[in-house]
């Protein structure tokens, strides 16, 4: 079965929806900033490039590159 890379995934290389992460460095987006050490929950995974869509405690979704977070 061929994977469609224009779709969001719920798992990728052992990481799955619901896993907890924390930021390992400051992250900036147009809609705001995340401080280092912020805890987030994985909502989905985008591909090419691979990015995590993570939810914060307020329910806001952030899109972060893999090198900006670590699994906890």
C-alpha positions in Angstrom: 0.0 0.0 0.0 1.4 3.4 -1.0 1.4 6.1 1.7 -0.2 9.4 0.8 2.2 12.1 2.0 -0.2 15.0 1.5 -2.3 13.5 4.4 -1.7 13.8 8.1 -0.6 10.6 10.0 -1.3 9.3 13.5 2.0 7.4 13.8 5.5 7.6 12.4 8.6 5.6 13.4 7.3 4.7 16.9 5.7 8.1 17.7 1.9 8.2 17.8 -1.0 10.5 18.5 -1.3 11.1 22.2 2.4 10.9 23.0 3.7 13.7 25.2 6.6 16.0 24.2 8.4 19.0 25.5 10.1 21.8 23.6 13.9 21.7 23.9 14.3 25.3 22.6 12.2 28.4 22.0 9.7 28.2 19.1 8.2 31.1 17.3 5.1 31.1 15.0 3.0 34.0 13.6 0.4 33.3 16.2 2.7 33.2 19.2 5.7 31.8 21.0 6.5 28.6 23.0 9.1 28.7 25.7 11.7 25.9 26.1 10.3 23.2 28.4 6.6 23.6 27.3 4.8 20.3 27.5 2.6 19.3 24.5 0.5 16.4 23.2 0.9 15.0 19.7 -2.3 15.5 17.6 -1.0 14.4 14.1 2.1 14.2 11.9 2.7 16.1 8.6 5.2 14.8 6.0 7.8 16.3 3.7 9.2 17.8 5.7 8.1 15.8 8.8 6.5 18.1 11.3 4.6 17.4 14.5 1.2 19.1 15.1 1.1 19.4 18.9 -1.6 20.7 21.3 -0.7 22.8 24.4 -2.6 22.9 27.7 -4.9 25.7 26.3 -5.9 23.6 23.3 -3.9 25.6 20.8 -2.2 23.6 18.0 1.4 24.3 17.2 3.4 22.9 14.2 7.0 22.1 15.2 10.0 20.4 13.5 11.2 17.2 15.1 14.5 18.8 16.3 12.6 21.3 18.5 10.9 18.7 20.8 11.7 15.5 22.7 9.4 12.8 23.8 8.7 12.6 27.5 
